[in-house]
Amino acid sequence: MQTLRQRAAAGPVGLRPTSKPVLGLARPVRAVSVRAQKQQEEQPDAQRRQFLSSVLGAAAALVPAAAAVAADDAAGVASSRMSYSRFLEYLDMGRVKKVDLYENGTIAIVEAVSPELGNRVQRVRVQLPGTSAELLNKMREKKVDFAAHSNTEDGGSVFVNLLGNLAFPLLLVGGLFLLSRRSGGAGMGGPGGNNPMAFGKSKARFQMEPNTGVTFADVAGVDEAKQDFMEIVEFLKRPERFTAVGARIPKGCLLVGPPGTGKTLLAKAIAGEAGVPFFSISGSEFVEMFVGVGASRVRDLFKKAKENAPCLVFVDEIDAVGRSRGTGIGGGNDEREQTLNQLLTEMDGFEGNTGIIVIAATNRADILDPALLRPGRFDRQVSVDVPDQKGRLEILKVHARNKKLDGEVELQEVAMRTPGFSGADLSNLLNESAILAGRRGLTAVRNKEIDDAVDRIVAGMEGKPLTDGKAKQLVAYHEVGHAICGTLTPGHDPVQKVTLIPRGQARGLTWFIPGEDPSLISKHQIFARIVGALGGRAAEEVIFGDAEVTSGASSDLQQVTSMARQMVINYGMSDIGPWSLLDPSAQSGDMIMRMMARNSMSENLQRKIDEAVKSLSVQAYDVALKQISDNREAIDRIVEVLMEKETISGNDFRAMLSKYTTIPEENLQAVVEEATPVMAAAFEETH
């Protein structure tokens, strides 16, 4: 027996509740490799060190001279600087007259009309993230005169000549350095290692506004979170409205919620709405096996962000780098902690990060370091939960834009069928429905395809029907036992359907309609669910005898034990007393803390807990046995119909049962036919 529960809505009893290619900011690193001639195999170490020292000394004397010449030449190019975001603003307003691009498009000398100088033409220097087709097209639209140059100014030829003179010693030093690294293997991971000069560079992707392709109109079902971010966007667009009353822009915002609820989509929408530069990176990209690389990448990321302020920095899965310090095991944890320390400093250190808003997403907020969560770093924590019925309807409307639905399909009904589904689940549901329609040769998606897609997502693919008459009869009694006990126990979820069609590892399924809000549940409701879960085993014992009970109830028994233990330990619903016996450390993300919490109870208390759990389970099983025994005639008749039709709807089941017994009034509430189950009792095939 297996109990399938709603995957997204985590209730108190354990119910689970386009972009175009982006523009990288990092400058391309030109790698020059030279094969060094073979030296004598047994060259003395002292001679090798002396040779390297002389070469490095000569290079150290020549490189500053070349750098000084280059600096002098560059000094005459432009004396003032302009941020990249200001340059884009001037470009949109048509104030840019001429653009000269240098150093592979990373430096621009701009001639622009400055209103601060009485609309005179000002010559400024702009640090670019690199040239892109989008930027070039925009300059063409604004009829800007632009050209690319191979060096800075007239003095560039002198710089090139100096580089030519330094080429041989630089290549020699580089070749010897790589050879020594490869031969020693230290810090490079052996032959074929990555370029060491690129380790400290940030892997953040850079995007301008049109590249996200997402706005708030594409985000649905998370109205509260969207409202918070619309304020941030408004702050970026019209800061004077807030600064006039002394408000300051939030430095950071943390998105917290289960997977698939739209956290990353929200971040993309912010970038699309705000119209400011947008950096995106995953938390795992900060950390490497080499010490110091993560901290260097953090510094490089915020350096680029400051050059393009005001801007947004989005860190996805920040728990990969923001886990609480001191909880790891082994020396590898030191590198992650160094990265986290650097991130804390950049977000709200001595220098600050004026004009940079950091947005992060995680589904493990409980394991994040407290220093990362404090105001001044993440001023706001926005919860992005599984949507309610209204939110699911809005999400379905968004994802149904490119789907051809039959006229009989009502998205309102689909929203009512899918409590606990996240935005990603709903998107997958409509996609699976469209796939089924195409497979069946249909031109539109019907309710049948949507219903089959729900069953497939929740319970798995449809299997072959049972052919063994005895096994089919046993499964039928088992599933009807679940339905009988669930329907006759006050407070239980109504039956949605009973089926003998196998799905996944389950030979049969009994589906129950969930409540919309599983966060509040009473003691008698939990007890009713325990009775319903034990109905299958009770039916096997009453119909076939104690010696013929099967292993099909294994998953049911696990669910029963879990719910009973939560009643005792979490909710104080037992004779032990009305208090929680759960150590907060037991829910910690740290394995060591959980192990310590597990051993914190005394043997006497653990024995009382086990006795209370057993008592609840026995009481529920006695209720299930009595209900099966008292309704034997109804069970036999319903089993006959089920074996013939293989599926009985919830309404048909209640209609047949009401002819033999009285169904509790609270269990006769109006239900939506073909609704998604919060719990499906299934006879699991064991191998």
Phi, psi and omega per residue, in radians:
M1 nan 2.313 -3.114
Q2 -2.212 2.440 3.078
T3 -1.950 1.995 3.097
L4 -1.633 2.276 -3.134
R5 -2.076 2.770 3.125
Q6 -0.990 2.282 -2.899
R7 -1.401 -0.404 -2.979
A8 -1.888 -0.543 -3.024
A9 -1.603 1.682 -3.089
A10 -1.372 1.804 -3.132
G11 -1.634 -3.085 -3.060
P12 -1.264 -0.130 3.070
V13 -1.963 0.415 3.069
G14 1.467 0.261 3.084
L15 -1.262 2.160 -3.131
R16 -1.218 1.561 -3.088
P17 -0.497 nan nan
T18 nan 1.416 -3.063
S19 -1.932 2.858 3.067
K20 -1.423 2.945 3.096
P21 -0.994 2.331 -3.070
V22 -1.512 2.902 -3.037
L23 -1.815 2.033 -3.129
G24 -1.347 2.454 -3.115
L25 -1.496 -0.516 -3.071
A26 -1.167 2.384 3.125
R27 -1.202 2.506 3.089
P28 -1.133 2.389 3.136
V29 -1.726 2.104 3.126
R30 -1.472 2.066 -3.138
A31 -1.713 2.155 3.137
V32 -2.009 2.119 -3.113
S33 -2.018 2.446 -3.137
V34 -2.339 2.384 3.078
R35 -1.475 2.108 3.091
A36 -1.433 2.530 3.114
Q37 -1.188 2.641 -3.120
K38 -1.172 2.275 3.060
Q39 -1.645 3.013 3.112
Q40 -1.146 2.442 -2.986
E41 -1.111 -0.535 -3.077
E42 -2.068 1.067 3.114
Q43 -1.418 2.357 -3.121
P44 -1.074 2.480 -3.126
D45 -1.114 -0.619 -3.122
A46 -1.130 -0.708 3.127
Q47 -1.162 -0.646 3.138
R48 -1.162 -0.754 3.139
R49 -1.135 -0.667 3.139
Q50 -1.151 -0.703 3.141
F51 -1.139 -0.779 3.122
L52 -1.103 -0.648 -3.133
S53 -1.138 -0.720 -3.141
S54 -1.159 -0.718 3.133
V55 -1.151 -0.768 -3.141
L56 -1.136 -0.628 3.117
G57 -1.129 -0.754 3.124
A58 -1.136 -0.718 3.124
A59 -1.147 -0.663 -3.138
A60 -1.140 -0.516 3.120
A61 -1.372 -0.550 -3.055
L62 -1.523 -0.610 -3.076
V63 -1.097 -0.760 3.102
P64 -1.074 -0.617 3.127
A65 -1.101 -0.774 3.121
A66 -1.145 -0.667 3.129
A67 -1.139 -0.660 3.133
A68 -1.132 -0.756 3.123
V69 -1.083 -0.758 -3.139
A70 -1.116 -0.669 3.138
A71 -1.157 -0.711 3.135
D72 -1.106 -0.708 3.137
D73 -1.159 -0.721 -3.102
A74 -1.241 -0.416 -3.078
A75 -1.135 -0.522 -3.113
G76 -1.456 -0.062 -3.072
V77 -1.264 -0.907 -3.133
A78 -2.779 2.363 -3.092
S79 -1.607 -0.337 -3.117
S80 -2.060 2.767 -3.090
R81 -2.123 2.779 3.110
M82 -2.404 2.422 3.120
S83 -1.231 2.778 -3.116
Y84 -1.154 -0.681 3.125
S85 -1.148 -0.645 3.108
R86 -1.174 -0.651 3.100
F87 -1.068 -0.758 3.111
L88 -1.118 -0.641 3.110
E89 -1.122 -0.791 3.102
Y90 -1.084 -0.669 -3.125
L91 -1.124 -0.747 3.120
D92 -1.125 -0.568 -3.096
M93 -1.483 -0.048 3.103
G94 1.342 0.416 -3.124
R95 -1.600 -0.199 -3.122
V96 -1.473 2.206 -3.109
K97 -1.794 -0.659 -3.048
K98 -2.631 2.495 3.138
V99 -2.360 2.155 3.026
D100 -1.914 2.164 -3.078
L101 -1.757 2.335 3.132
Y102 -2.290 2.900 3.064
E103 0.882 1.007 3.091
N104 1.017 0.594 3.058
G105 1.425 0.201 3.133
T106 -1.639 -0.249 3.086
I107 -2.166 2.328 3.118
A108 -2.234 2.305 2.994
I109 -1.761 1.984 -2.953
V110 -1.939 2.344 2.973
E111 -1.852 1.986 -3.046
A112 -2.372 2.660 3.106
V113 -1.428 2.079 -3.071
S114 -1.805 2.104 3.094
P115 -1.180 -0.446 3.109
E116 -1.202 -0.408 -3.125
L117 -1.830 0.495 3.117
G118 1.212 0.636 3.122
N119 1.086 0.499 3.028
R120 -1.503 2.724 3.126
V121 -1.318 2.215 -3.137
Q122 -1.997 2.442 3.141
R123 -1.841 2.018 -3.039
V124 -2.284 2.865 -3.140
R125 -1.909 2.329 -3.103
V126 -2.208 2.255 3.054
Q127 -1.503 2.038 -3.099
L128 -1.751 2.632 3.033
P129 -1.317 -0.060 -3.082
G130 2.231 2.727 3.139
T131 -1.398 2.531 3.087
S132 -2.409 2.781 3.120
A133 -1.068 -0.582 -3.135
E134 -1.135 -0.784 -3.134
L135 -1.146 -0.736 3.132
L136 -1.124 -0.723 3.123
N137 -1.122 -0.656 3.140
K138 -1.150 -0.670 3.114
M139 -1.188 -0.600 3.077
R140 -1.146 -0.719 3.129
E141 -1.075 -0.653 -3.133
K142 -1.490 0.049 3.118
K143 1.009 0.797 3.113
V144 -1.536 2.354 3.085
D145 -1.412 1.944 -3.122
F146 -2.314 2.661 -3.136
A147 -2.655 2.655 3.115
A148 -1.828 2.437 -3.113
H149 -2.178 2.553 -3.120
S150 -1.403 -0.386 3.071
N151 -2.456 3.120 -2.978
T152 -1.279 -1.116 -3.070
E153 -2.506 -2.765 -3.111
D154 -1.072 -0.572 -3.119
G155 -1.286 -0.019 -3.109
G156 -1.093 -0.554 -3.136
S157 -1.108 -0.642 3.096
V158 -1.109 -0.729 3.130
F159 -1.091 -0.714 3.131
V160 -1.124 -0.695 3.121
N161 -1.095 -0.729 3.120
L162 -1.120 -0.705 3.112
L163 -1.104 -0.632 3.096
G164 -1.106 -0.693 3.115
N165 -1.191 -0.527 -3.113
L166 -1.566 -0.093 -3.023
A167 -1.031 -0.828 -3.067
F168 -1.108 -0.873 3.130
P169 -1.113 -0.614 3.130
L170 -1.173 -0.730 3.108
L171 -1.146 -0.678 3.139
L172 -1.125 -0.801 3.136
V173 -1.099 -0.766 3.129
G174 -1.083 -0.732 3.129
G175 -1.124 -0.769 3.105
L176 -1.119 -0.637 3.134
F177 -1.115 -0.798 3.137
L178 -1.159 -0.670 3.118
L179 -1.118 -0.736 -3.133
S180 -1.163 -0.633 3.104
R181 -1.160 -0.783 -3.128
R182 -1.144 -0.676 -3.116
S183 -1.241 -0.659 -3.128
G184 -1.447 -0.559 -3.141
G185 1.286 0.101 -3.068
A186 -1.445 2.162 3.057
G187 1.341 -0.051 -3.120
M188 -2.007 -0.173 -3.129
G189 1.285 0.409 3.100
G190 1.533 -3.100 -3.140
P191 -1.039 2.598 3.118
G192 1.420 0.181 3.141
G193 -1.178 2.910 -3.130
N194 -1.286 2.862 3.115
N195 -1.104 2.070 -3.078
P196 -1.139 -0.425 -3.109
M197 -1.286 -0.226 -3.102
A198 -1.766 -0.072 -3.076
F199 -1.096 -0.705 -3.057
G200 -1.432 -0.014 -3.135
K201 -1.412 2.438 3.120
S202 -1.208 2.503 3.094
K203 -1.681 0.295 -3.099
A204 -1.140 2.432 3.040
R205 -1.557 2.470 -3.116
F206 -1.917 2.365 -3.136
Q207 -2.377 2.478 2.930
M208 -1.627 2.991 -3.007
E209 -0.916 -0.903 -3.039
P210 -1.156 -0.317 -3.029
N211 -1.264 -0.426 -3.095
T212 -1.216 -0.660 -3.134
G213 1.201 0.223 -3.089
V214 -2.292 2.355 3.033
T215 -2.230 3.111 3.139
F216 -1.120 -0.362 3.087
A217 -1.165 -0.378 3.129
D218 -1.581 -0.045 -3.120
V219 -1.890 2.177 -3.113
A220 -2.406 2.771 3.056
G221 1.481 -0.050 3.139
V222 -2.314 1.049 -3.010
D223 -1.088 -0.691 -3.108
E224 -1.143 -0.791 3.120
A225 -1.134 -0.683 3.138
K226 -1.117 -0.650 3.128
Q227 -1.109 -0.714 3.105
D228 -1.043 -0.743 -3.087
F229 -1.342 -0.483 3.058
M230 -1.126 -0.551 3.050
E231 -1.147 -0.709 3.122
I232 -1.124 -0.728 3.106
V233 -1.093 -0.738 3.120
E234 -1.094 -0.638 3.106
F235 -1.116 -0.692 3.133
L236 -1.211 -0.641 -3.091
K237 -1.400 -0.721 -3.085
R238 -2.324 1.236 -3.079
P239 -1.146 -0.417 -3.061
E240 -1.121 -0.479 3.124
R241 -1.117 -0.563 -3.096
F242 -1.639 -0.703 -3.128
T243 -1.173 -0.408 3.134
A244 -1.120 -0.470 3.124
V245 -1.857 0.243 3.053
G246 1.531 0.174 -3.139
A247 -1.408 2.640 3.056
R248 -2.097 2.636 -3.103
I249 -1.201 2.396 3.089
P250 -1.034 2.395 -3.128
K251 -1.385 -0.459 -3.110
G252 -2.757 2.734 3.127
C253 -2.464 2.221 -3.108
L254 -1.867 2.140 3.088
L255 -1.618 2.137 -3.085
V256 -2.149 2.288 3.106
G257 3.006 2.900 3.141
P258 -1.161 2.862 -3.131
P259 -1.081 2.538 3.031
G260 1.466 0.152 -3.082
T261 -1.628 -0.038 3.013
G262 1.806 0.441 -3.128
K263 -1.170 -0.850 3.130
T264 -1.165 -0.630 3.105
L265 -1.093 -0.665 3.090
L266 -1.084 -0.756 -3.140
A267 -1.093 -0.706 3.110
K268 -1.127 -0.660 3.140
A269 -1.148 -0.635 3.115
I270 -1.086 -0.785 3.130
A271 -1.105 -0.684 -3.140
G272 -1.201 -0.531 -3.112
E273 -1.507 -0.643 -3.010
A274 -1.295 -0.559 -3.135
G275 1.240 0.508 3.092
V276 -2.075 2.828 3.103
P277 -0.955 2.549 -3.004
F278 -2.362 2.118 3.087
F279 -1.878 2.356 3.088
S280 -2.279 2.408 -3.119
I281 -2.711 2.664 3.080
S282 -1.663 2.564 -3.123
G283 -1.044 -0.558 -3.124
S284 -1.219 -0.326 -3.112
E285 -1.354 -0.181 3.102
F286 -1.368 -0.559 -2.939
V287 -1.742 2.286 3.042
E288 -2.267 3.122 3.133
M289 -1.334 -0.224 -3.074
F290 -1.650 2.333 -3.085
V291 -1.171 2.328 3.080
G292 1.601 -0.210 -3.087
V293 -1.193 -0.763 -3.109
G294 -1.061 -0.810 3.128
A295 -1.098 -0.671 3.114
S296 -1.119 -0.687 3.131
R297 -1.185 -0.623 3.080
V298 -1.101 -0.792 3.126
R299 -1.083 -0.725 -3.130
D300 -1.153 -0.677 3.126
L301 -1.084 -0.844 -3.094
F302 -1.282 -0.458 3.040
K303 -1.111 -0.786 3.118
K304 -1.158 -0.650 3.136
A305 -1.136 -0.698 3.130
K306 -1.155 -0.591 3.114
E307 -1.178 -0.394 -3.103
N308 -2.024 0.329 -3.139
A309 -1.157 2.584 -0.055
P310 -1.301 2.511 -3.101
C311 -2.721 3.020 3.121
L312 -2.019 2.420 3.060
V313 -2.104 2.076 -3.131
F314 -1.910 2.145 3.118
V315 -1.980 1.894 3.133
D316 -1.488 2.564 3.141
E317 0.889 0.979 -3.079
I318 -1.194 -0.265 3.115
D319 -1.128 -0.325 3.099
A320 -1.139 -0.480 -3.121
V321 -2.083 -0.281 -3.049
G322 -1.767 0.265 -3.136
R323 -1.084 2.594 -3.107
S324 -0.941 2.400 -3.131
R325 -1.299 2.594 3.100
G326 1.475 0.142 -3.106
T327 -1.839 -0.076 -3.087
G328 -1.572 2.995 3.119
I329 -2.183 2.241 3.096
G330 1.738 2.878 -3.076
G331 -1.227 -0.387 -3.137
G332 -1.072 -0.365 -3.130
N333 -1.238 -0.432 -3.107
D334 -1.063 -0.685 -3.134
E335 -1.104 -0.743 3.132
R336 -1.140 -0.669 3.134
E337 -1.192 -0.630 3.068
Q338 -1.101 -0.713 3.105
T339 -1.103 -0.764 3.123
L340 -1.107 -0.750 3.117
N341 -1.039 -0.717 3.118
Q342 -1.167 -0.666 3.108
L343 -1.120 -0.709 3.101
L344 -1.097 -0.716 -3.136
T345 -1.156 -0.738 -3.105
E346 -1.191 -0.626 -3.088
M347 -1.279 -0.682 -3.123
D348 -2.711 0.996 3.113
G349 -1.680 -2.721 -3.092
F350 -1.161 -0.684 -3.076
E351 -1.465 -0.480 -3.116
G352 1.342 3.114 -3.130
N353 -2.445 1.008 -3.075
T354 -0.955 2.277 3.092
G355 1.514 0.026 -3.140
I356 -1.973 2.182 3.068
I357 -1.917 2.131 -3.118
V358 -1.723 2.189 3.081
I359 -2.042 2.249 -3.125
A360 -2.272 2.708 -3.134
A361 -2.286 2.493 3.097
T362 -2.791 2.688 2.954
N363 -1.974 0.253 3.112
R364 -2.302 1.011 -3.117
A365 -1.136 -0.394 -3.094
D366 -1.202 -0.323 -3.091
I367 -1.812 0.027 -3.122
L368 -1.297 2.629 -3.138
D369 -1.173 2.350 -3.135
P370 -1.016 -0.576 3.140
A371 -1.141 -0.442 3.132
L372 -1.359 -0.465 -3.026
L373 -1.596 -0.161 -3.040
R374 -1.229 2.692 3.040
P375 -1.026 2.518 -3.024
G376 1.814 -0.412 3.001
R377 -1.966 -1.176 2.981
F378 -1.953 1.656 -3.110
D379 -1.200 -0.461 -3.107
R380 -2.238 2.440 2.975
Q381 -2.074 2.008 -3.060
V382 -1.854 2.149 3.124
S383 -1.525 2.183 3.107
V384 -1.976 1.594 -3.039
D385 -1.627 3.075 3.061
V386 -1.112 2.338 -3.045
P387 -1.200 2.670 3.015
D388 -1.434 -2.999 -3.064
Q389 -1.073 -0.741 3.123
K390 -1.114 -0.740 3.115
G391 -1.133 -0.676 3.124
R392 -1.116 -0.644 3.117
L393 -1.106 -0.764 3.129
E394 -1.124 -0.693 3.117
I395 -1.139 -0.738 3.129
L396 -1.082 -0.657 3.110
K397 -1.102 -0.660 3.124
V398 -1.151 -0.812 -3.070
H399 -1.372 -0.249 3.129
A400 -1.541 0.005 -3.113
R401 -1.041 -0.680 -3.091
N402 -1.848 0.340 3.102
K403 -1.956 2.466 3.099
K404 -1.682 1.860 -3.079
L405 -1.775 2.535 3.087
D406 -1.207 2.731 -3.104
G407 -1.104 -0.389 -3.128
E408 -1.367 -0.251 -3.087
V409 -1.364 2.150 3.056
E410 -1.962 2.014 -3.123
L411 -1.084 -0.489 3.086
Q412 -1.065 -0.729 3.118
E413 -1.199 -0.677 3.108
V414 -1.089 -0.693 3.105
A415 -1.096 -0.650 3.115
M416 -1.239 -0.464 -3.138
R417 -1.373 -0.271 -2.919
T418 -2.099 0.859 3.083
P419 -1.129 2.459 3.140
G420 1.546 -0.139 3.122
F421 -1.335 2.376 3.050
S422 -1.481 3.065 3.100
G423 -1.054 -0.706 3.103
A424 -1.140 -0.651 3.102
D425 -1.114 -0.734 -3.129
L426 -1.175 -0.681 3.075
S427 -1.088 -0.755 3.115
N428 -1.149 -0.621 3.134
L429 -1.065 -0.865 3.140
L430 -1.162 -0.605 3.112
N431 -1.178 -0.752 3.106
E432 -1.115 -0.652 3.108
S433 -1.101 -0.736 3.126
A434 -1.143 -0.662 3.110
I435 -1.105 -0.756 3.118
L436 -1.107 -0.701 3.119
A437 -1.106 -0.729 3.105
G438 -1.147 -0.668 3.124
R439 -1.127 -0.576 -3.113
R440 -1.568 0.096 3.085
G441 1.300 0.467 -3.124
L442 -1.641 2.782 3.114
T443 -1.759 -0.091 3.133
A444 -2.657 2.756 -3.126
V445 -1.501 2.225 3.139
R446 -1.792 3.067 3.061
N447 -1.092 -0.584 -3.142
K448 -1.050 -0.763 3.139
E449 -1.172 -0.666 3.119
I450 -1.150 -0.740 3.124
D451 -1.105 -0.777 3.124
D452 -1.130 -0.619 3.128
A453 -1.180 -0.656 3.087
V454 -1.087 -0.825 3.128
D455 -1.050 -0.697 -3.103
R456 -1.184 -0.714 -3.119
I457 -1.177 -0.734 -3.055
V458 -1.393 -0.764 -2.980
A459 -1.958 -0.265 3.137
G460 1.939 -3.132 -3.095
M461 -1.245 2.623 3.135
E462 -1.238 2.339 -3.136
G463 -1.780 -3.031 3.138
K464 -1.347 2.441 3.136
P465 -1.082 2.671 3.126
L466 -1.222 2.390 3.118
T467 -1.949 -0.391 3.120
D468 -1.311 2.035 -3.077
G469 -1.063 -0.719 -3.120
K470 -1.193 -0.766 3.121
A471 -1.133 -0.681 -3.139
K472 -1.137 -0.686 3.116
Q473 -1.155 -0.723 3.138
L474 -1.100 -0.766 3.120
V475 -1.123 -0.673 -3.139
A476 -1.093 -0.823 3.102
Y477 -1.088 -0.670 3.139
H478 -1.060 -0.848 -3.092
E479 -1.231 -0.689 3.090
V480 -1.131 -0.579 3.067
G481 -1.051 -0.752 3.061
H482 -1.029 -0.835 -3.057
A483 -1.152 -0.700 -3.136
I484 -1.108 -0.889 -3.103
C485 -1.135 -0.663 3.117
G486 -1.170 -0.660 -3.087
T487 -1.334 -0.592 -3.076
L488 -1.577 -0.124 3.119
T489 -1.665 2.052 -3.126
P490 -1.024 2.385 3.107
G491 1.651 -0.112 -3.129
H492 -1.430 2.697 3.077
D493 -1.149 2.468 -3.134
P494 -1.161 2.626 3.097
V495 -1.271 2.365 3.076
Q496 -1.704 -0.784 3.041
K497 -2.917 2.755 3.058
V498 -2.145 2.301 -3.059
T499 -2.492 2.599 3.030
L500 -1.802 0.133 3.115
I501 -1.347 2.065 -3.094
P502 -1.178 2.516 3.022
R503 -2.478 2.275 -3.083
G504 1.098 -2.260 3.095
Q505 -1.636 -0.001 -3.100
A506 -1.557 2.277 3.090
R507 -1.436 -0.428 3.105
G508 -2.637 2.805 -3.068
L509 -2.466 2.473 2.969
T510 -2.140 2.085 -3.051
W511 -1.783 2.469 3.099
F512 -2.132 2.509 -3.121
I513 -1.395 2.275 -3.094
P514 -1.493 2.840 2.934
G515 -1.439 2.746 -3.082
E516 -1.234 -0.639 -3.089
D517 -2.075 1.704 -3.126
P518 -1.489 0.112 -3.072
S519 -1.315 -0.410 3.094
L520 -2.077 2.149 -3.113
I521 -2.549 2.405 -3.049
S522 -1.537 2.969 -3.126
K523 -1.110 -0.741 -3.104
H524 -1.255 -0.430 3.053
Q525 -1.217 -0.759 3.102
I526 -1.114 -0.759 3.141
F527 -1.088 -0.667 3.123
A528 -1.102 -0.654 3.118
R529 -1.200 -0.565 3.062
I530 -1.156 -0.740 3.104
V531 -1.068 -0.785 3.135
G532 -1.087 -0.674 3.136
A533 -1.181 -0.494 3.138
L534 -1.544 -0.053 -3.104
G535 -1.093 -0.618 3.136
G536 -1.136 -0.824 3.114
R537 -1.132 -0.675 3.130
A538 -1.104 -0.706 3.125
A539 -1.130 -0.707 3.108
E540 -1.049 -0.753 -3.089
E541 -1.210 -0.744 -3.108
V542 -1.230 -0.729 -3.046
I543 -1.397 -0.786 -2.993
F544 -1.892 -0.164 3.140
G545 1.712 2.756 -3.061
D546 -1.093 -0.565 -3.106
A547 -1.303 -0.242 -3.059
E548 -1.837 0.146 3.094
V549 -1.161 2.592 -3.004
T550 -1.976 3.082 3.111
S551 -1.445 0.042 -3.110
G552 -1.139 -0.280 -3.111
A553 -1.625 0.218 -3.041
S554 -1.060 -0.806 -3.131
S555 -1.212 -0.596 3.076
D556 -1.060 -0.766 -3.117
L557 -1.139 -0.609 3.068
Q558 -1.123 -0.732 3.110
Q559 -1.153 -0.703 3.108
V560 -1.050 -0.820 -3.141
T561 -1.095 -0.716 -3.135
S562 -1.104 -0.819 -3.136
M563 -1.147 -0.704 3.137
A564 -1.139 -0.704 3.134
R565 -1.169 -0.644 3.089
Q566 -1.158 -0.637 3.066
M567 -1.055 -0.689 -3.085
V568 -1.391 -0.859 -2.977
I569 -1.482 -0.784 -3.013
N570 -1.511 -0.710 -2.913
Y571 -1.941 0.002 3.096
G572 1.073 0.603 -3.101
M573 -1.768 0.897 -3.138
S574 -2.598 3.117 -3.140
D575 -1.258 -0.218 3.136
I576 -1.109 -0.647 3.126
G577 2.511 2.778 -3.108
P578 -1.465 1.096 3.044
W579 -2.549 2.783 -3.122
S580 -1.482 2.292 3.112
L581 -1.754 0.191 -3.096
L582 -1.530 2.124 3.047
D583 -1.269 2.221 3.137
P584 -0.967 -0.493 3.138
S585 -1.161 -0.353 -3.127
A586 -1.183 -0.356 3.116
Q587 -1.754 0.171 -3.134
S588 -1.236 2.659 3.091
G589 -1.349 -0.141 -3.120
D590 -1.590 2.221 -3.101
M591 -1.095 -0.679 -3.110
I592 -1.118 -0.734 3.130
M593 -1.111 -0.671 3.120
R594 -1.156 -0.680 3.124
M595 -1.153 -0.681 3.114
M596 -1.158 -0.695 3.137
A597 -1.147 -0.596 -3.122
R598 -1.125 -0.514 -3.096
N599 -1.742 0.144 -3.074
S600 -1.437 -0.298 -3.136
M601 -1.439 2.548 3.066
S602 -1.314 2.833 3.132
E603 -1.129 -0.642 3.135
N604 -1.116 -0.735 3.129
L605 -1.185 -0.709 3.108
Q606 -1.089 -0.647 3.124
R607 -1.162 -0.695 3.117
K608 -1.141 -0.667 3.110
I609 -1.115 -0.793 -3.140
D610 -1.087 -0.679 3.131
E611 -1.165 -0.685 3.125
A612 -1.170 -0.702 3.104
V613 -1.115 -0.750 3.129
K614 -1.116 -0.707 -3.132
S615 -1.084 -0.787 3.113
L616 -1.084 -0.747 -3.114
S617 -1.142 -0.723 -3.136
V618 -1.155 -0.759 3.108
Q619 -1.028 -0.799 -3.126
A620 -1.125 -0.669 -3.117
Y621 -1.200 -0.627 3.085
D622 -1.106 -0.698 3.091
V623 -1.100 -0.756 -3.131
A624 -1.121 -0.746 3.129
L625 -1.072 -0.719 -3.125
K626 -1.163 -0.720 -3.137
Q627 -1.142 -0.672 3.118
I628 -1.184 -0.763 -3.115
S629 -1.148 -0.685 -3.099
D630 -1.307 -0.275 -3.067
N631 -2.175 0.663 -3.088
R632 -1.102 -0.709 -3.115
E633 -1.116 -0.749 3.140
A634 -1.139 -0.691 -3.129
I635 -1.102 -0.794 -3.129
D636 -1.043 -0.738 -3.107
R637 -1.189 -0.762 -3.128
I638 -1.136 -0.636 3.114
V639 -1.114 -0.682 3.104
E640 -1.046 -0.796 3.135
V641 -1.141 -0.715 -3.108
L642 -1.121 -0.727 3.141
M643 -1.169 -0.473 3.125
E644 -1.403 -0.809 -3.048
K645 -1.642 -0.351 -3.132
E646 1.233 -0.320 3.071
T647 -2.511 2.321 3.081
I648 -2.176 2.265 3.117
S649 -1.287 2.851 -3.127
G650 -1.102 -0.706 3.137
N651 -1.141 -0.739 3.117
D652 -1.133 -0.683 3.129
F653 -1.081 -0.817 -3.128
R654 -1.163 -0.598 3.114
A655 -1.130 -0.745 3.123
M656 -1.190 -0.719 -3.086
L657 -1.201 -0.594 -3.094
S658 -1.163 -0.288 3.088
K659 -1.291 -0.318 -3.059
Y660 -1.963 -0.415 -3.086
T661 -2.695 3.007 -3.126
T662 -1.695 2.213 3.124
I663 -1.557 2.337 3.116
P664 -0.934 2.464 -3.049
E665 -1.039 -0.716 -3.094
E666 -1.196 -0.314 3.091
N667 -1.577 0.011 3.116
L668 -1.769 0.377 3.131
Q669 -1.084 2.707 3.123
A670 -1.096 2.363 -3.122
V671 -2.221 2.781 3.071
V672 -1.683 2.138 -3.118
E673 -1.059 2.495 3.123
E674 1.108 0.635 3.126
A675 -1.393 2.780 -3.141
T676 -1.321 2.430 -3.080
P677 -1.387 2.549 2.887
V678 -1.513 -0.438 3.075
M679 -2.536 2.265 3.067
A680 -2.088 2.012 3.109
A681 -1.441 2.179 -2.999
A682 -2.252 2.442 3.010
F683 -1.470 1.906 -3.025
E684 -1.540 2.331 3.081
E685 -1.369 2.138 3.126
T686 -1.798 2.514 -3.077
H687 -2.008 nan nan
